Amino acid sequence: MGYHIDEVEWSIDKELLQQIRERVFVCELHIPKHIEFDHLDKTAHHVLVTDECKCPVATGRLCSDGLIGRIAVLPEHRNRSVYKSLLTYLVNMAEKQGCDCVSINCILNEVDRFKRNGFSADGLVFMEAGIPRQRMLCPIKQFDTRPFTLVH
């Protein structure tokens, strides 16, 4: 199956982005809506992944400081191709915006996966929405997507 990824505007595509994120974060992971949708949504750069039928299947965002987040992929599309494409697109966006480094706050069982792709742990484990997370940093020049896969 082929996928297409585009940068979209929160003000225009808010409903599509919210539908995907609600299904993944609010329904599956039980993250409260008031935590999932924050003030950064209005200023972040958002991407939307669609399938061959042009149906929305995934989203993610990039904040101005290089923080990648809110990566949500619908269950039936959780595969290496979607995740690799989405993350690579966001890293490329960060590089075009002049960022030298990207970061992500990942769940603990994904730390090793990010380490294999050029990221390193930054700081202590912290709690976000009741989920332990680790902030990971990666100089853009060290970013490598080859081993990325989704876990769910």
Z-matrix of the N, CA and C atoms (Angstrom, degrees):
N
C 1 1.456
C 2 1.518 1 108.91
N 3 1.318 2 116.97 1 136.88
C 4 1.451 3 121.97 2 178.67
C 5 1.518 4 111.81 3 -95.87
N 6 1.308 5 115.37 4 152.22
C 7 1.458 6 121.58 5 -179.84
C 8 1.522 7 109.32 6 -129.56
N 9 1.328 8 114.82 7 155.88
C 10 1.458 9 121.54 8 178.03
C 11 1.526 10 107.28 9 -129.64
N 12 1.320 11 116.73 10 140.66
C 13 1.461 12 120.78 11 -178.74
C 14 1.521 13 109.65 12 -127.76
N 15 1.324 14 115.36 13 137.60
C 16 1.468 15 121.88 14 -179.57
C 17 1.513 16 110.32 15 -140.51
N 18 1.321 17 115.19 16 149.46
C 19 1.458 18 119.53 17 169.16
C 20 1.520 19 107.08 18 -77.85
N 21 1.325 20 116.52 19 136.23
C 22 1.467 21 121.78 20 -178.79
C 23 1.524 22 109.14 21 -129.63
N 24 1.314 23 115.18 22 161.74
C 25 1.462 24 121.62 23 179.27
C 26 1.527 25 110.37 24 -95.55
N 27 1.329 26 116.84 25 130.31
C 28 1.457 27 121.54 26 178.06
C 29 1.536 28 110.49 27 -55.50
N 30 1.305 29 116.76 28 -42.51
C 31 1.469 30 120.40 29 -176.53
C 32 1.534 31 112.17 30 -65.09
N 33 1.315 32 117.72 31 -24.32
C 34 1.467 33 121.76 32 -178.25
C 35 1.533 34 111.78 33 -98.33
N 36 1.329 35 117.03 34 -42.86
C 37 1.469 36 121.80 35 -172.77
C 38 1.525 37 113.74 36 -108.94
N 39 1.316 38 116.65 37 20.65
C 40 1.458 39 122.77 38 -177.44
C 41 1.529 40 112.46 39 -51.82
N 42 1.327 41 117.55 40 -45.21
C 43 1.467 42 120.52 41 -177.03
C 44 1.526 43 112.42 42 -62.68
N 45 1.329 44 117.36 43 -44.11
C 46 1.468 45 120.63 44 178.44
C 47 1.527 46 110.91 45 -62.58
N 48 1.312 47 116.53 46 -46.30
C 49 1.459 48 121.23 47 -179.25
C 50 1.526 49 110.56 48 -63.56
N 51 1.315 50 116.37 49 -42.34
C 52 1.464 51 120.12 50 179.66
C 53 1.525 52 111.58 51 -65.15
N 54 1.323 53 118.30 52 -38.74
C 55 1.465 54 120.64 53 179.66
C 56 1.522 55 111.71 54 -59.61
N 57 1.317 56 116.35 55 -45.52
C 58 1.468 57 119.86 56 179.88
C 59 1.522 58 110.30 57 -66.17
N 60 1.309 59 117.09 58 -48.44
C 61 1.464 60 120.90 59 -177.78
C 62 1.524 61 112.03 60 -65.91
N 63 1.316 62 117.90 61 -36.81
C 64 1.463 63 119.56 62 176.92
C 65 1.519 64 110.92 63 -63.50
N 66 1.318 65 116.14 64 -44.08
C 67 1.467 66 119.73 65 -179.36
C 68 1.531 67 110.98 66 -61.95
N 69 1.330 68 116.97 67 -43.75
C 70 1.464 69 120.70 68 -176.74
C 71 1.528 70 111.94 69 -79.81
N 72 1.317 71 117.16 70 -54.78
C 73 1.462 72 119.79 71 -171.87
C 74 1.527 73 113.77 72 -83.93
N 75 1.319 74 117.65 73 -43.94
C 76 1.461 75 120.29 74 -176.31
C 77 1.526 76 110.87 75 -79.57
N 78 1.336 77 117.46 76 -50.24
C 79 1.471 78 120.33 77 -177.58
C 80 1.532 79 113.08 78 -75.75
N 81 1.334 80 117.78 79 -49.80
C 82 1.471 81 120.73 80 -176.79
C 83 1.525 82 112.95 81 -76.17
N 84 1.329 83 116.34 82 -47.97
C 85 1.461 84 120.46 83 -173.21
C 86 1.523 85 113.63 84 -97.91
N 87 1.331 86 117.23 85 -3.86
C 88 1.470 87 123.78 86 176.12
C 89 1.529 88 113.17 87 60.38
N 90 1.324 89 115.52 88 36.56
C 91 1.464 90 120.35 89 175.05
C 92 1.525 91 107.78 90 -84.86
N 93 1.327 92 117.66 91 128.49
C 94 1.464 93 119.73 92 -180.00
C 95 1.532 94 111.57 93 -59.49
N 96 1.330 95 115.54 94 142.23
C 97 1.469 96 120.72 95 -179.34
C 98 1.521 97 112.62 96 -55.45
N 99 1.329 98 116.80 97 -39.06
C 100 1.469 99 119.05 98 -176.68
C 101 1.526 100 112.05 99 -67.58
N 102 1.318 101 118.10 100 -18.35
C 103 1.459 102 121.50 101 174.88
C 104 1.526 103 110.02 102 -90.72
N 105 1.322 104 116.35 103 -41.56
C 106 1.467 105 120.89 104 -177.75
C 107 1.525 106 112.24 105 -62.74
N 108 1.301 107 117.30 106 -43.86
C 109 1.467 108 121.24 107 -178.37
C 110 1.518 109 108.04 108 -103.58
N 111 1.344 110 115.67 109 109.99
C 112 1.456 111 120.26 110 -174.11
C 113 1.525 112 111.73 111 -121.84
N 114 1.311 113 115.08 112 -177.83
C 115 1.470 114 121.02 113 -177.68
C 116 1.530 115 113.04 114 -64.43
N 117 1.329 116 117.74 115 -21.18
C 118 1.464 117 120.65 116 -179.33
C 119 1.527 118 112.71 117 -70.98
N 120 1.329 119 117.19 118 -21.63
C 121 1.468 120 119.61 119 179.86
C 122 1.524 121 112.23 120 -57.70
N 123 1.309 122 117.08 121 -35.47
C 124 1.469 123 120.42 122 -177.13
C 125 1.524 124 113.03 123 -70.66
N 126 1.325 125 117.79 124 -26.43
C 127 1.458 126 120.52 125 -175.95
C 128 1.529 127 113.82 126 -109.25
N 129 1.325 128 116.93 127 -15.38
C 130 1.469 129 120.79 128 -178.27
C 131 1.528 130 111.19 129 -73.66
N 132 1.323 131 115.06 130 161.24
C 133 1.459 132 122.05 131 172.63
C 134 1.524 133 106.99 132 -92.81
N 135 1.322 134 116.68 133 127.03
C 136 1.465 135 121.80 134 -176.28
C 137 1.520 136 110.50 135 -111.02
N 138 1.329 137 115.08 136 148.42
C 139 1.456 138 120.69 137 174.32
C 140 1.521 139 109.00 138 -125.07
N 141 1.323 140 114.29 139 152.28
C 142 1.456 141 121.65 140 179.61
C 143 1.526 142 108.18 141 -130.42
N 144 1.323 143 115.67 142 129.28
C 145 1.461 144 121.85 143 176.86
C 146 1.530 145 107.27 144 -103.79
N 147 1.325 146 115.83 145 131.88
C 148 1.460 147 121.12 146 176.83
C 149 1.532 148 109.30 147 -121.76
N 150 1.329 149 115.40 148 155.49
C 151 1.464 150 119.87 149 178.61
C 152 1.528 151 110.34 150 -89.49
N 153 1.327 152 116.26 151 -171.90
C 154 1.466 153 120.88 152 -177.66
C 155 1.523 154 112.81 153 -61.00
N 156 1.328 155 116.37 154 -26.25
C 157 1.475 156 121.21 155 178.97
C 158 1.529 157 111.96 156 -90.11
N 159 1.327 158 116.54 157 7.45
C 160 1.465 159 124.01 158 -179.32
C 161 1.525 160 112.98 159 67.39
N 162 1.334 161 116.23 160 24.19
C 163 1.465 162 121.23 161 175.53
C 164 1.524 163 109.06 162 -87.62
N 165 1.326 164 118.19 163 134.73
C 166 1.463 165 121.25 164 178.52
C 167 1.531 166 110.83 165 -64.87
N 168 1.343 167 116.22 166 131.79
C 169 1.466 168 120.33 167 -178.18
C 170 1.525 169 113.51 168 -128.46
N 171 1.336 170 118.11 169 -16.75
C 172 1.464 171 120.17 170 -177.59
C 173 1.523 172 110.57 171 -160.60
N 174 1.318 173 114.66 172 160.84
C 175 1.452 174 120.94 173 177.60
C 176 1.526 175 109.83 174 -152.55
N 177 1.308 176 115.36 175 165.17
C 178 1.455 177 122.52 176 175.10
C 179 1.510 178 107.84 177 -165.39
N 180 1.338 179 115.70 178 168.67
C 181 1.460 180 118.32 179 179.14
C 182 1.515 181 110.46 180 -140.23
N 183 1.327 182 114.06 181 158.29
C 184 1.453 183 122.88 182 177.78
C 185 1.524 184 107.70 183 -128.06
N 186 1.322 185 116.03 184 122.66
C 187 1.463 186 120.72 185 177.04
C 188 1.526 187 109.62 186 -87.56
N 189 1.313 188 116.38 187 162.73
C 190 1.463 189 121.48 188 -174.99
C 191 1.524 190 113.30 189 -62.00
N 192 1.332 191 117.96 190 -21.97
C 193 1.465 192 121.20 191 179.49
C 194 1.530 193 113.21 192 -89.68
N 195 1.344 194 117.02 193 7.94
C 196 1.458 195 121.05 194 179.10
C 197 1.517 196 114.22 195 89.81
N 198 1.329 197 117.88 196 5.32
C 199 1.464 198 121.54 197 178.52
C 200 1.526 199 109.76 198 -76.98
N 201 1.321 200 115.60 199 119.15
C 202 1.462 201 122.19 200 175.53
C 203 1.527 202 106.89 201 -92.28
N 204 1.321 203 116.51 202 135.17
C 205 1.456 204 118.14 203 -178.81
C 206 1.503 205 112.94 204 -162.77
N 207 1.326 206 112.96 205 -178.91
C 208 1.459 207 123.02 206 178.64
C 209 1.529 208 111.63 207 52.56
N 210 1.330 209 116.08 208 37.71
C 211 1.459 210 120.49 209 175.76
C 212 1.527 211 107.36 210 -76.30
N 213 1.315 212 115.13 211 115.00
C 214 1.461 213 121.65 212 -178.63
C 215 1.523 214 108.62 213 -130.03
N 216 1.332 215 115.67 214 124.63
C 217 1.458 216 121.85 215 179.39
C 218 1.528 217 107.11 216 -124.58
N 219 1.331 218 116.49 217 127.87
C 220 1.461 219 120.03 218 178.93
C 221 1.526 220 109.40 219 -61.07
N 222 1.345 221 117.39 220 143.48
C 223 1.467 222 121.44 221 -172.40
C 224 1.522 223 115.51 222 -50.67
N 225 1.301 224 117.75 223 -42.22
C 226 1.463 225 120.82 224 -176.29
C 227 1.528 226 113.36 225 -72.69
N 228 1.336 227 117.15 226 -3.94
C 229 1.464 228 121.56 227 -179.61
C 230 1.523 229 112.41 228 -120.62
N 231 1.312 230 117.20 229 15.05
C 232 1.465 231 120.85 230 -179.95
C 233 1.528 232 109.43 231 -79.94
N 234 1.303 233 113.40 232 94.32
C 235 1.462 234 119.87 233 178.96
C 236 1.515 235 108.78 234 -145.91
N 237 1.297 236 115.58 235 167.43
C 238 1.459 237 121.54 236 -176.19
C 239 1.524 238 112.59 237 -57.54
N 240 1.311 239 117.30 238 -39.76
C 241 1.460 240 121.53 239 -176.94
C 242 1.527 241 111.85 240 -61.23
N 243 1.318 242 117.12 241 -47.57
C 244 1.468 243 121.09 242 -178.66
C 245 1.523 244 110.09 243 -64.81
N 246 1.313 245 116.69 244 -49.69
C 247 1.461 246 120.36 245 -175.43
C 248 1.520 247 111.24 246 -64.92
N 249 1.323 248 116.79 247 -45.04
C 250 1.459 249 121.52 248 -179.86
C 251 1.531 250 110.22 249 -61.43
N 252 1.319 251 116.74 250 -45.91
C 253 1.463 252 121.08 251 -179.53
C 254 1.526 253 111.57 252 -62.56
N 255 1.307 254 116.19 253 -44.76
C 256 1.459 255 121.41 254 -177.98
C 257 1.526 256 111.26 255 -64.37
N 258 1.316 257 116.77 256 -49.22
C 259 1.452 258 120.07 257 -178.49
C 260 1.526 259 111.57 258 -66.21
N 261 1.316 260 116.78 259 -42.18
C 262 1.461 261 120.60 260 178.78
C 263 1.527 262 110.72 261 -61.97
N 264 1.321 263 116.98 262 -42.18
C 265 1.462 264 121.22 263 179.13
C 266 1.537 265 110.30 264 -60.59
N 267 1.332 266 116.62 265 -44.53
C 268 1.464 267 120.48 266 -178.97
C 269 1.529 268 111.43 267 -66.37
N 270 1.334 269 117.44 268 -39.40
C 271 1.463 270 120.16 269 177.46
C 272 1.527 271 110.16 270 -65.41
N 273 1.319 272 117.17 271 -41.64
C 274 1.466 273 120.36 272 177.49
C 275 1.522 274 111.62 273 -63.13
N 276 1.331 275 116.93 274 -37.86
C 277 1.471 276 120.52 275 175.82
C 278 1.521 277 110.12 276 -61.17
N 279 1.327 278 116.16 277 -43.78
C 280 1.467 279 120.69 278 -179.44
C 281 1.525 280 110.62 279 -61.39
N 282 1.318 281 116.26 280 -42.28
C 283 1.461 282 120.34 281 179.50
C 284 1.526 283 110.70 282 -63.52
N 285 1.332 284 117.81 283 -42.09
C 286 1.466 285 121.60 284 178.64
C 287 1.521 286 112.09 285 -64.03
N 288 1.338 287 116.48 286 -27.56
C 289 1.466 288 121.17 287 178.84
C 290 1.525 289 112.02 288 -84.88
N 291 1.334 290 116.10 289 0.52
C 292 1.455 291 119.85 290 177.02
C 293 1.514 292 115.58 291 93.54
N 294 1.322 293 117.71 292 8.30
C 295 1.459 294 120.14 293 177.64
C 296 1.530 295 109.98 294 -75.55
N 297 1.314 296 115.90 295 138.49
C 298 1.467 297 121.16 296 175.14
C 299 1.521 298 111.36 297 -92.90
N 300 1.344 299 115.47 298 -19.60
C 301 1.458 300 121.43 299 -172.70
C 302 1.524 301 108.87 300 -142.91
N 303 1.334 302 116.41 301 144.62
C 304 1.461 303 121.23 302 173.37
C 305 1.517 304 108.37 303 -116.29
N 306 1.324 305 115.85 304 160.35
C 307 1.461 306 120.87 305 177.05
C 308 1.519 307 108.92 306 -138.47
N 309 1.316 308 114.04 307 159.72
C 310 1.453 309 120.83 308 176.82
C 311 1.521 310 107.51 309 -150.12
N 312 1.303 311 117.30 310 143.73
C 313 1.460 312 122.25 311 175.74
C 314 1.522 313 107.07 312 -101.38
N 315 1.324 314 116.48 313 95.97
C 316 1.460 315 119.73 314 -172.35
C 317 1.519 316 111.40 315 -98.63
N 318 1.330 317 114.64 316 158.64
C 319 1.455 318 119.85 317 173.97
C 320 1.528 319 107.77 318 -71.61
N 321 1.313 320 116.35 319 155.00
C 322 1.458 321 120.30 320 -169.58
C 323 1.522 322 114.46 321 -60.99
N 324 1.336 323 118.08 322 -34.55
C 325 1.468 324 117.91 323 -178.33
C 326 1.524 325 112.64 324 -74.39
N 327 1.337 326 118.60 325 -0.52
C 328 1.462 327 121.49 326 176.34
C 329 1.532 328 113.08 327 -107.18
N 330 1.329 329 117.52 328 0.80
C 331 1.470 330 121.02 329 -177.90
C 332 1.526 331 110.97 330 -58.26
N 333 1.320 332 117.83 331 -48.96
C 334 1.470 333 120.16 332 -178.23
C 335 1.525 334 111.75 333 -62.19
N 336 1.299 335 117.34 334 -37.67
C 337 1.472 336 121.48 335 178.53
C 338 1.525 337 110.53 336 -61.18
N 339 1.321 338 116.35 337 -44.06
C 340 1.459 339 119.51 338 179.04
C 341 1.529 340 111.04 339 -69.15
N 342 1.333 341 117.85 340 -35.71
C 343 1.467 342 120.58 341 177.10
C 344 1.517 343 110.66 342 -60.53
N 345 1.325 344 117.58 343 -39.93
C 346 1.466 345 121.06 344 179.18
C 347 1.525 346 112.19 345 -66.50
N 348 1.319 347 116.71 346 -13.26
C 349 1.460 348 121.02 347 -177.31
C 350 1.521 349 113.33 348 -111.17
N 351 1.338 350 116.15 349 19.20
C 352 1.448 351 119.90 350 173.41
C 353 1.521 352 115.51 351 101.48
N 354 1.325 353 117.98 352 -3.65
C 355 1.457 354 121.41 353 -179.49
C 356 1.526 355 110.25 354 -86.65
N 357 1.331 356 116.37 355 155.51
C 358 1.457 357 121.52 356 172.17
C 359 1.522 358 108.48 357 -135.12
N 360 1.335 359 115.09 358 151.88
C 361 1.461 360 120.65 359 -178.36
C 362 1.523 361 109.81 360 -66.88
N 363 1.328 362 115.43 361 143.68
C 364 1.453 363 122.24 362 179.33
C 365 1.520 364 108.41 363 -132.58
N 366 1.307 365 117.15 364 108.40
C 367 1.460 366 120.88 365 178.50
C 368 1.512 367 112.89 366 85.88
N 369 1.314 368 114.56 367 -170.11
C 370 1.457 369 122.34 368 -177.26
C 371 1.521 370 111.06 369 -89.89
N 372 1.323 371 115.57 370 160.82
C 373 1.462 372 121.56 371 173.13
C 374 1.527 373 107.42 372 -63.21
N 375 1.330 374 116.00 373 140.58
C 376 1.460 375 120.66 374 179.77
C 377 1.524 376 109.22 375 -135.94
N 378 1.303 377 115.58 376 165.00
C 379 1.461 378 121.30 377 179.52
C 380 1.520 379 109.43 378 -100.38
N 381 1.334 380 115.47 379 135.28
C 382 1.459 381 121.66 380 174.39
C 383 1.518 382 106.65 381 -138.08
N 384 1.315 383 116.75 382 118.76
C 385 1.466 384 122.83 383 -178.94
C 386 1.529 385 111.13 384 55.50
N 387 1.338 386 116.63 385 36.74
C 388 1.454 387 121.34 386 178.04
C 389 1.521 388 114.67 387 77.56
N 390 1.337 389 117.67 388 10.04
C 391 1.458 390 122.23 389 -178.23
C 392 1.528 391 108.84 390 -118.84
N 393 1.356 392 117.83 391 125.73
C 394 1.465 393 119.06 392 177.05
C 395 1.533 394 110.37 393 -67.58
N 396 1.321 395 115.32 394 134.54
C 397 1.466 396 121.26 395 -176.99
C 398 1.518 397 110.48 396 -136.02
N 399 1.322 398 114.29 397 159.41
C 400 1.456 399 122.11 398 175.73
C 401 1.515 400 107.87 399 -126.55
N 402 1.322 401 116.39 400 129.94
C 403 1.459 402 120.05 401 174.45
C 404 1.525 403 107.44 402 -77.61
N 405 1.328 404 115.49 403 130.65
C 406 1.460 405 121.98 404 -179.29
C 407 1.524 406 108.19 405 -121.72
N 408 1.335 407 116.27 406 138.45
C 409 1.460 408 122.35 407 179.34
C 410 1.522 409 109.64 408 -117.54
N 411 1.344 410 115.53 409 148.81
C 412 1.458 411 120.07 410 176.74
C 413 1.520 412 110.12 411 -148.59
N 414 1.332 413 116.55 412 119.22
C 415 1.462 414 117.88 413 170.05
C 416 1.536 415 107.89 414 -60.93
N 417 1.306 416 116.68 415 134.00
C 418 1.461 417 120.34 416 -174.91
C 419 1.528 418 111.88 417 -54.89
N 420 1.322 419 117.30 418 -35.72
C 421 1.475 420 120.49 419 -179.18
C 422 1.532 421 112.12 420 -66.49
N 423 1.337 422 118.13 421 -19.22
C 424 1.469 423 121.43 422 -179.62
C 425 1.527 424 112.75 423 -96.49
N 426 1.315 425 117.52 424 -4.90
C 427 1.461 426 120.97 425 -175.03
C 428 1.525 427 111.37 426 -64.77
N 429 1.333 428 116.66 427 132.68
C 430 1.463 429 122.62 428 -178.72
C 431 1.524 430 108.16 429 -140.45
N 432 1.324 431 118.00 430 122.18
C 433 1.464 432 121.10 431 -177.10
C 434 1.518 433 114.18 432 -96.92
N 435 1.307 434 119.76 433 -5.28
C 436 1.470 435 119.97 434 -171.68
C 437 1.525 436 115.11 435 -50.21
N 438 1.336 437 121.08 436 -49.24
C 439 1.456 438 118.10 437 -176.18
C 440 1.528 439 116.07 438 -86.06
N 441 1.326 440 119.23 439 5.91
C 442 1.458 441 119.67 440 -175.13
C 443 1.525 442 113.17 441 -66.77
N 444 1.308 443 115.91 442 132.00
C 445 1.471 444 123.62 443 170.99
C 446 1.508 445 107.26 444 -144.78
N 447 1.304 446 116.37 445 162.95
C 448 1.455 447 121.14 446 178.35
C 449 1.511 448 110.58 447 -92.50
N 450 1.314 449 115.83 448 148.51
C 451 1.454 450 121.86 449 174.44
C 452 1.523 451 106.74 450 -119.22
N 453 1.290 452 116.81 451 120.18
C 454 1.477 453 122.98 452 173.53
C 455 1.487 454 109.30 453 -170.53
